[in-house]
């Protein structure tokens, strides 16, 4: 044979480089196995910082490396997890740097119902550990919603059942956000609908949201087991009712929603009260309120009637007070008169100790004393004039007197100005003190003037003979009295028996017409 060469013999076949051979193998594999469906168990899942996912798919006899590029990770139907049995679709290729072959995964799905349920159980444990199933975070449903949002398919019996039930129980505004409820695109559309109800200003914000779908198999309902959808439902600030499938069907959003309904019709009943029942309940409350108010008013009337029996009559209270008022008013007139008499008696007793003659005598004494001082001063001045005249008449003594005077002036020349100044200051000080004392005596005289109280509204009572009446003790009914007012105006009155005398017209009378009542002896102040 041509290829059977002995050792040491040469051949004309060209030699491949390592890169050429690796490239040829890569092209051969990618051409032959460009679309492969592979079933196995995932192990060694590695998520790189670049976003690519590296894993190994194995069975009981072999293993193959796999890679999921960053752009395909989010589009996978099932996310790769350790121990998950999957069916992947992709192409076989090589990695020349390490002489390995691998599968580039483009699609991945869970292999069998058991695998799906196992994946769902792991996801439930994860979310439960984060507290998303905690009953304390569930929001209460509004009692009477004004707007209800429904996220479901626009076709089918589900939306008709919900609308019919809401219309019968509680007619209100219903906003339907249409989505598909099966397949890979179902979960993203439901998430987008939830965000639209929260953030879209063009859509009225509902008071409660119903996420509804009819029954189906586990694969049909699998979109509502999405982790992203479960987190979106848990993050909603609007209460959400989950109504996916029949009563026996359970999905992941049933655990994170605020209330789970067994059917879509049950969700409509949970979200709305019964208008007829509410009206009946309101009418019953109104009837009970009216009955309670009637009983309360009747009880209060009876209580007021019982209390009124214990109260005295208003006329009795007024009559008693009126009687006390009459008694006090009757005593008031006598009390005022007695008080006036007491003040007049005290005034008469004090005014007797003061008389203008005392003040005038003191002033006269001071004036006499001032005249004596003035006479002594004039005498001193006259003596000086006499001395000067004597000097003119006695020329012969001029020389001797001049010499004596010069000696006297020489001796007292220094003291004479000082003595003169001291004498002038003493005289001025004494004169000022005497003037101040005269002013004080004058003020005292004015203050103690017996006619001064007449300026304050008082009157002086005298008998016709001029005797001053100091007390009502000596006045009898029918006695004539003279009242003297300010400006020497007098009024003739007749004393009565305690009643009010008839009004008398006050007429000013000249002083000489009748003798002026003599001022009582006031004694001496000194």
Order of alpha helices (4+ residues) and beta strands (2+ residues): alpha-beta-beta-beta-alpha-beta-beta-alpha-beta-alpha-beta-alpha-beta-alpha-beta-alpha-beta-alpha-alpha-alpha-alpha-alpha-alpha-beta-beta-beta-beta
